[in-house]
Amino acid sequence: MIGERDPRRDIFPRLDLTELWMLIKELPPPIASWKVKKVVFEVYKIKGLLSSRWPNEVLRRLLIDARGSYYIYGDRPPLDDYDDKAAIYFVRSSESLGATCYPKREEWISVRLVSPHGDPVGCGEIEMFMACGRPIGYLISKKLFSCADNFIFSLASSSRLCGLGPFLNDGESLRPDAGKKHQHTAISYAFIREQYFAELDRLRLDYKYLTGIIHNRLAEKALAVKLDGRVYSIDYTAAYKLLRLAEARCVYLDRRREDLCVYRYPTYWFDSEQFSKYVPKIDRLDKILLTKDGARLRKIIDRRVDDGPELKITAMTKVRRDIRWIFDIRHKP
């Protein structure tokens, strides 16, 4: 609880820049710090895997605000039950804009690693998808695990990518870096993935695959960076490719779930361009879609609007191999 609000249930007003600055001044030391070109990357561990403890309230409050980036999709509370068993990290990247330390431009990225162990069981991602008329778990079990019943405990997930900034930091306050977007997401993500493996190795956990629900346009624009003429990227394997299915449409959202989950945040789960074209603009549409009165609108969506994000299932050996480039481009600050 923070005040009278519960971050698992309630929406939090976004912090203003003065409030963010007051929190940033109270940050604990980072667990790692690296430099790539002129940019300094500081890694903060918000909480550990399979631990419900939040060691630092400042980092927790910054995470709650960063998760507010999901409010564009609807009233999604910033925390959920999977956070209690997840490892969660922040990477703060900053670059001086002159000969001295300040002013500098900074941005923040956070991602979590969810373990299939603990409560709730699983990671809550493959449960959202069907493949060839069956829950996709059936094909995963059959094709990747020889029909083993406990296959779910071999799948970890990476989720809830969010961020803060970009800001201009003059050493005494923050102000918005007007019109700018995050520039260092791919490198920050790679540093976080490095921490994933440090955590897994420490706990002697050998998960076989990493799942993710990814908008391909995000992967193309934000999860790749070009340095010295070479492109470095955060790669995922589409589930349909790993399962050797004919085409992407063989894997699709389960729109028949009793909880109508995908309709709760329709602009996240569905193709945004098609959604804007075919679905009437109605106040509180996300609420109406969950009612009997929303049945007609759900039929329109099902008939005309494709899925938005795509399920990825990437072999952990590939994930580990694909971040080796971070070792080539970083050095101690």
PEFEN-V891081 format. One record per residue. N is the residue number from 0. PHI is phi in whole degrees, 0 to 359 (none if undefined). NEAR is the number of other C-alpha atoms within 8 Angstrom. D_FIRST is the distance of its C-alpha to the first C-alpha in Angstrom with 2 decimals. Layout:
n=N phi=PHI near=NEAR d_first=D_FIRST
n=N phi=PHI near=NEAR d_first=D_FIRST
This chain:
n=0 phi=none near=6 d_first=0.00
n=1 phi=234 near=6 d_first=3.81
n=2 phi=65 near=4 d_first=6.18
n=3 phi=259 near=5 d_first=6.57
n=4 phi=258 near=10 d_first=5.70
n=5 phi=248 near=8 d_first=4.65
n=6 phi=293 near=14 d_first=6.79
n=7 phi=275 near=9 d_first=8.80
n=8 phi=236 near=8 d_first=9.90
n=9 phi=251 near=9 d_first=9.90
n=10 phi=268 near=10 d_first=12.07
n=11 phi=254 near=11 d_first=11.37
n=12 phi=302 near=4 d_first=14.49
n=13 phi=294 near=6 d_first=16.28
n=14 phi=288 near=8 d_first=16.60
n=15 phi=277 near=6 d_first=20.14
n=16 phi=293 near=9 d_first=22.38
n=17 phi=294 near=9 d_first=22.12
n=18 phi=294 near=8 d_first=18.34
n=19 phi=297 near=10 d_first=18.90
n=20 phi=298 near=10 d_first=21.77
n=21 phi=297 near=8 d_first=19.91
n=22 phi=288 near=10 d_first=17.51
n=23 phi=299 near=8 d_first=20.55
n=24 phi=295 near=6 d_first=22.41
n=25 phi=258 near=7 d_first=19.95
n=26 phi=297 near=8 d_first=20.27
n=27 phi=286 near=5 d_first=21.35
n=28 phi=295 near=5 d_first=24.79
n=29 phi=292 near=9 d_first=25.24
n=30 phi=275 near=8 d_first=26.38
n=31 phi=202 near=7 d_first=29.35
n=32 phi=216 near=11 d_first=31.22
n=33 phi=222 near=11 d_first=34.10
n=34 phi=234 near=12 d_first=36.38
n=35 phi=234 near=10 d_first=37.95
n=36 phi=58 near=5 d_first=40.69
n=37 phi=260 near=7 d_first=39.25
n=38 phi=261 near=10 d_first=35.58
n=39 phi=263 near=12 d_first=33.31
n=40 phi=245 near=13 d_first=30.57
n=41 phi=247 near=12 d_first=27.80
n=42 phi=258 near=14 d_first=25.73
n=43 phi=241 near=12 d_first=22.21
n=44 phi=265 near=11 d_first=20.63
n=45 phi=283 near=13 d_first=16.88
n=46 phi=200 near=13 d_first=16.81
n=47 phi=266 near=13 d_first=19.62
n=48 phi=290 near=12 d_first=21.10
n=49 phi=59 near=11 d_first=20.51
n=50 phi=228 near=9 d_first=17.86
n=51 phi=273 near=9 d_first=14.24
n=52 phi=277 near=7 d_first=13.73
n=53 phi=253 near=8 d_first=12.34
n=54 phi=291 near=6 d_first=14.86
n=55 phi=227 near=8 d_first=14.24
n=56 phi=290 near=7 d_first=11.26
n=57 phi=296 near=10 d_first=13.81
n=58 phi=296 near=9 d_first=14.79
n=59 phi=297 near=10 d_first=11.41
n=60 phi=291 near=8 d_first=10.89
n=61 phi=294 near=10 d_first=14.52
n=62 phi=297 near=9 d_first=14.16
n=63 phi=303 near=12 d_first=11.61
n=64 phi=289 near=13 d_first=14.30
n=65 phi=298 near=11 d_first=17.11
n=66 phi=295 near=12 d_first=16.00
n=67 phi=298 near=10 d_first=16.39
n=68 phi=297 near=9 d_first=20.06
n=69 phi=280 near=10 d_first=19.80
n=70 phi=295 near=8 d_first=19.33
n=71 phi=295 near=5 d_first=23.13
n=72 phi=263 near=10 d_first=23.36
n=73 phi=139 near=9 d_first=21.16
n=74 phi=276 near=6 d_first=17.67
n=75 phi=265 near=8 d_first=16.35
n=76 phi=305 near=11 d_first=12.56
n=77 phi=292 near=14 d_first=12.22
n=78 phi=241 near=10 d_first=11.16
n=79 phi=216 near=9 d_first=12.94
n=80 phi=296 near=9 d_first=14.13
n=81 phi=290 near=10 d_first=16.77
n=82 phi=297 near=12 d_first=14.58
n=83 phi=296 near=10 d_first=14.08
n=84 phi=245 near=15 d_first=17.84
n=85 phi=268 near=15 d_first=18.68
n=86 phi=267 near=15 d_first=20.02
n=87 phi=233 near=14 d_first=18.71
n=88 phi=229 near=13 d_first=20.69
n=89 phi=242 near=13 d_first=21.27
n=90 phi=236 near=14 d_first=24.82
n=91 phi=257 near=13 d_first=25.61
n=92 phi=249 near=13 d_first=29.21
n=93 phi=217 near=11 d_first=31.15
n=94 phi=220 near=10 d_first=34.79
n=95 phi=294 near=13 d_first=36.72
n=96 phi=262 near=10 d_first=38.71
n=97 phi=211 near=8 d_first=41.49
n=98 phi=283 near=5 d_first=43.27
n=99 phi=255 near=7 d_first=40.54
n=100 phi=298 near=8 d_first=36.91
n=101 phi=243 near=10 d_first=35.72
n=102 phi=286 near=12 d_first=35.32
n=103 phi=223 near=13 d_first=33.71
n=104 phi=261 near=13 d_first=32.17
n=105 phi=222 near=13 d_first=28.93
n=106 phi=213 near=14 d_first=26.76
n=107 phi=232 near=12 d_first=23.86
n=108 phi=228 near=14 d_first=23.64
n=109 phi=229 near=14 d_first=21.07
n=110 phi=216 near=14 d_first=21.88
n=111 phi=240 near=13 d_first=20.70
n=112 phi=250 near=13 d_first=22.96
n=113 phi=256 near=15 d_first=22.07
n=114 phi=275 near=14 d_first=23.93
n=115 phi=286 near=13 d_first=25.53
n=116 phi=280 near=9 d_first=24.98
n=117 phi=90 near=9 d_first=22.03
n=118 phi=248 near=7 d_first=19.99
n=119 phi=283 near=8 d_first=20.48
n=120 phi=293 near=7 d_first=24.07
n=121 phi=85 near=12 d_first=25.34
n=122 phi=241 near=13 d_first=23.81
n=123 phi=78 near=6 d_first=23.81
n=124 phi=251 near=10 d_first=26.48
n=125 phi=295 near=10 d_first=29.94
n=126 phi=296 near=8 d_first=28.81
n=127 phi=273 near=8 d_first=28.84
n=128 phi=235 near=13 d_first=32.53
n=129 phi=247 near=12 d_first=36.00
n=130 phi=214 near=11 d_first=39.23
n=131 phi=55 near=6 d_first=42.71
n=132 phi=87 near=5 d_first=41.64
n=133 phi=234 near=8 d_first=39.54
n=134 phi=306 near=11 d_first=35.94
n=135 phi=298 near=12 d_first=36.14
n=136 phi=304 near=8 d_first=35.13
n=137 phi=298 near=9 d_first=38.62
n=138 phi=289 near=12 d_first=40.35
n=139 phi=298 near=10 d_first=38.15
n=140 phi=298 near=13 d_first=38.98
n=141 phi=290 near=10 d_first=42.63
n=142 phi=270 near=9 d_first=43.35
n=143 phi=251 near=9 d_first=41.22
n=144 phi=227 near=9 d_first=40.88
n=145 phi=51 near=7 d_first=44.05
n=146 phi=67 near=10 d_first=42.19
n=147 phi=296 near=8 d_first=40.05
n=148 phi=290 near=6 d_first=37.48
n=149 phi=263 near=6 d_first=34.87
n=150 phi=301 near=10 d_first=35.06
n=151 phi=303 near=8 d_first=31.37
n=152 phi=279 near=10 d_first=30.63
n=153 phi=255 near=11 d_first=32.68
n=154 phi=244 near=15 d_first=30.58
n=155 phi=265 near=16 d_first=27.63
n=156 phi=221 near=13 d_first=26.12
n=157 phi=241 near=11 d_first=25.21
n=158 phi=204 near=10 d_first=22.88
n=159 phi=59 near=8 d_first=20.38
n=160 phi=298 near=8 d_first=22.62
n=161 phi=204 near=11 d_first=21.20
n=162 phi=197 near=11 d_first=21.86
n=163 phi=232 near=9 d_first=21.86
n=164 phi=91 near=10 d_first=25.05
n=165 phi=290 near=13 d_first=27.93
n=166 phi=236 near=11 d_first=28.00
n=167 phi=253 near=12 d_first=30.79
n=168 phi=248 near=13 d_first=29.88
n=169 phi=260 near=9 d_first=32.43
n=170 phi=91 near=6 d_first=30.92
n=171 phi=232 near=5 d_first=29.63
n=172 phi=194 near=9 d_first=27.68
n=173 phi=245 near=11 d_first=26.94
n=174 phi=218 near=8 d_first=28.71
n=175 phi=293 near=8 d_first=28.89
n=176 phi=269 near=10 d_first=31.65
n=177 phi=306 near=4 d_first=33.02
n=178 phi=78 near=4 d_first=34.19
n=179 phi=267 near=6 d_first=33.35
n=180 phi=245 near=5 d_first=31.60
n=181 phi=301 near=9 d_first=30.20
n=182 phi=248 near=5 d_first=33.25
n=183 phi=238 near=9 d_first=32.14
n=184 phi=298 near=11 d_first=30.01
n=185 phi=297 near=13 d_first=32.59
n=186 phi=292 near=9 d_first=32.96
n=187 phi=300 near=13 d_first=29.23
n=188 phi=298 near=12 d_first=28.85
n=189 phi=296 near=11 d_first=31.73
n=190 phi=297 near=11 d_first=30.18
n=191 phi=291 near=13 d_first=27.01
n=192 phi=297 near=9 d_first=29.30
n=193 phi=301 near=10 d_first=31.08
n=194 phi=291 near=8 d_first=27.89
n=195 phi=309 near=10 d_first=27.49
n=196 phi=288 near=9 d_first=30.85
n=197 phi=298 near=8 d_first=30.31
n=198 phi=291 near=10 d_first=27.30
n=199 phi=296 near=10 d_first=29.32
n=200 phi=294 near=9 d_first=32.34
n=201 phi=298 near=7 d_first=30.47
n=202 phi=270 near=6 d_first=29.20
n=203 phi=56 near=6 d_first=32.60
n=204 phi=255 near=7 d_first=31.26
n=205 phi=240 near=7 d_first=33.91
n=206 phi=286 near=10 d_first=32.49
n=207 phi=270 near=10 d_first=35.35
n=208 phi=222 near=11 d_first=33.81
n=209 phi=241 near=15 d_first=30.98
n=210 phi=264 near=14 d_first=29.99
n=211 phi=198 near=12 d_first=28.66
n=212 phi=250 near=10 d_first=28.58
n=213 phi=235 near=10 d_first=30.21
n=214 phi=282 near=9 d_first=31.70
n=215 phi=299 near=8 d_first=35.12
n=216 phi=294 near=6 d_first=35.36
n=217 phi=293 near=9 d_first=32.34
n=218 phi=299 near=12 d_first=34.05
n=219 phi=290 near=8 d_first=37.29
n=220 phi=267 near=7 d_first=36.02
n=221 phi=255 near=11 d_first=33.08
n=222 phi=261 near=13 d_first=33.53
n=223 phi=217 near=13 d_first=36.99
n=224 phi=220 near=11 d_first=38.36
n=225 phi=251 near=8 d_first=41.98
n=226 phi=229 near=7 d_first=43.13
n=227 phi=52 near=4 d_first=46.80
n=228 phi=81 near=5 d_first=47.93
n=229 phi=245 near=6 d_first=45.96
n=230 phi=263 near=8 d_first=43.03
n=231 phi=248 near=10 d_first=40.13
n=232 phi=215 near=8 d_first=37.63
n=233 phi=262 near=12 d_first=34.75
n=234 phi=258 near=8 d_first=36.50
n=235 phi=230 near=9 d_first=35.50
n=236 phi=253 near=9 d_first=37.84
n=237 phi=299 near=12 d_first=37.82
n=238 phi=302 near=11 d_first=37.40
n=239 phi=294 near=12 d_first=40.65
n=240 phi=288 near=11 d_first=42.55
n=241 phi=298 near=10 d_first=41.27
n=242 phi=273 near=10 d_first=42.16
n=243 phi=57 near=6 d_first=45.52
n=244 phi=263 near=9 d_first=45.22
n=245 phi=293 near=7 d_first=47.55
n=246 phi=204 near=7 d_first=45.22
n=247 phi=301 near=9 d_first=41.66
n=248 phi=290 near=5 d_first=41.65
n=249 phi=291 near=10 d_first=42.09
n=250 phi=246 near=13 d_first=38.32
n=251 phi=207 near=10 d_first=36.26
n=252 phi=298 near=9 d_first=33.03
n=253 phi=276 near=9 d_first=32.87
n=254 phi=274 near=8 d_first=32.88
n=255 phi=254 near=5 d_first=33.57
n=256 phi=302 near=7 d_first=30.29
n=257 phi=297 near=5 d_first=29.41
n=258 phi=278 near=4 d_first=25.89
n=259 phi=52 near=10 d_first=27.59
n=260 phi=304 near=9 d_first=24.99
n=261 phi=292 near=9 d_first=27.21
n=262 phi=277 near=11 d_first=27.71
n=263 phi=290 near=11 d_first=24.02
n=264 phi=228 near=11 d_first=24.25
n=265 phi=296 near=10 d_first=28.02
n=266 phi=285 near=9 d_first=28.51
n=267 phi=272 near=10 d_first=26.93
n=268 phi=278 near=11 d_first=28.77
n=269 phi=243 near=12 d_first=32.12
n=270 phi=301 near=13 d_first=34.77
n=271 phi=294 near=9 d_first=33.79
n=272 phi=292 near=6 d_first=37.42
n=273 phi=294 near=10 d_first=38.59
n=274 phi=299 near=12 d_first=35.61
n=275 phi=295 near=9 d_first=36.40
n=276 phi=284 near=6 d_first=40.06
n=277 phi=254 near=10 d_first=40.02
n=278 phi=255 near=9 d_first=36.97
n=279 phi=301 near=5 d_first=37.19
n=280 phi=280 near=6 d_first=34.74
n=281 phi=229 near=5 d_first=32.85
n=282 phi=300 near=4 d_first=29.82
n=283 phi=57 near=6 d_first=26.74
n=284 phi=303 near=8 d_first=28.86
n=285 phi=299 near=11 d_first=25.99
n=286 phi=284 near=8 d_first=25.24
n=287 phi=296 near=9 d_first=28.97
n=288 phi=298 near=14 d_first=29.59
n=289 phi=271 near=10 d_first=27.52
n=290 phi=253 near=8 d_first=29.76
n=291 phi=299 near=6 d_first=33.38
n=292 phi=295 near=7 d_first=34.43
n=293 phi=272 near=10 d_first=33.22
n=294 phi=300 near=9 d_first=35.61
n=295 phi=295 near=7 d_first=38.33
n=296 phi=293 near=9 d_first=36.15
n=297 phi=297 near=10 d_first=34.96
n=298 phi=294 near=8 d_first=38.66
n=299 phi=298 near=11 d_first=39.39
n=300 phi=298 near=12 d_first=36.71
n=301 phi=297 near=9 d_first=37.98
n=302 phi=277 near=6 d_first=41.53
n=303 phi=242 near=8 d_first=41.26
n=304 phi=246 near=12 d_first=38.11
n=305 phi=283 near=9 d_first=37.77
n=306 phi=297 near=10 d_first=34.69
n=307 phi=269 near=10 d_first=32.89
n=308 phi=281 near=12 d_first=31.57
n=309 phi=238 near=11 d_first=33.56
n=310 phi=284 near=13 d_first=32.66
n=311 phi=246 near=13 d_first=33.60
n=312 phi=224 near=13 d_first=34.39
n=313 phi=244 near=14 d_first=35.60
n=314 phi=300 near=9 d_first=37.22
n=315 phi=300 near=10 d_first=35.35
n=316 phi=298 near=7 d_first=38.72
n=317 phi=290 near=8 d_first=39.01
n=318 phi=301 near=12 d_first=35.50
n=319 phi=295 near=10 d_first=36.34
n=320 phi=292 near=7 d_first=39.76
n=321 phi=284 near=9 d_first=38.70
n=322 phi=257 near=12 d_first=36.60
n=323 phi=298 near=8 d_first=39.49
n=324 phi=299 near=8 d_first=40.38
n=325 phi=296 near=10 d_first=37.52
n=326 phi=290 near=7 d_first=39.53
n=327 phi=278 near=6 d_first=42.52
n=328 phi=251 near=7 d_first=41.03
n=329 phi=257 near=10 d_first=38.75
n=330 phi=208 near=7 d_first=39.72
n=331 phi=291 near=6 d_first=38.24
n=332 phi=289 near=6 d_first=37.45
